[in-house]
Amino acid sequence: MAIYGALIIFSMYPLLPDKPPVDELQNFVSDMFMGPMVKLGKIFNLNRSFDIVAYKQNIQ
């Protein structure tokens, strides 16, 4: 979702009436979509295959 959400937001940028700075949008997208992954990364080491398998099992 993080990749597609960012693509949607940045593709709609020309339609925004106030044209906020791109840096502001980057922070918004990062906080919105990457925040849960950062929190999860504090609990699990997402680079280890065992933790990824445990994460996938909890989702299902």
RABELQUI-V270725 format. One record per pair of residues at least 12 apart in sequence whose ideal C-beta (glycine too) atoms are under 8 Angstrom apart, sorted by sequence separation. I is the first residue (numbers start at 0). J is the second residue. D is the distance in Angstrom with one decimal. If there is no record, write none. Layout:
# RABELQUI-V270725
<<I:J:D> <I:J:D>>
This chain:
# RABELQUI-V270725
<<12:24:7.1> <9:24:6.9> <39:54:7.1> <8:24:6.4> <8:27:7.5> <9:28:7.7> <8:28:5.6> <5:28:4.6> <4:28:6.7> <4:31:6.9> <5:32:6.5> <4:32:4.9> <1:32:3.8> <0:32:6.3> <1:33:5.8> <1:36:7.0>>
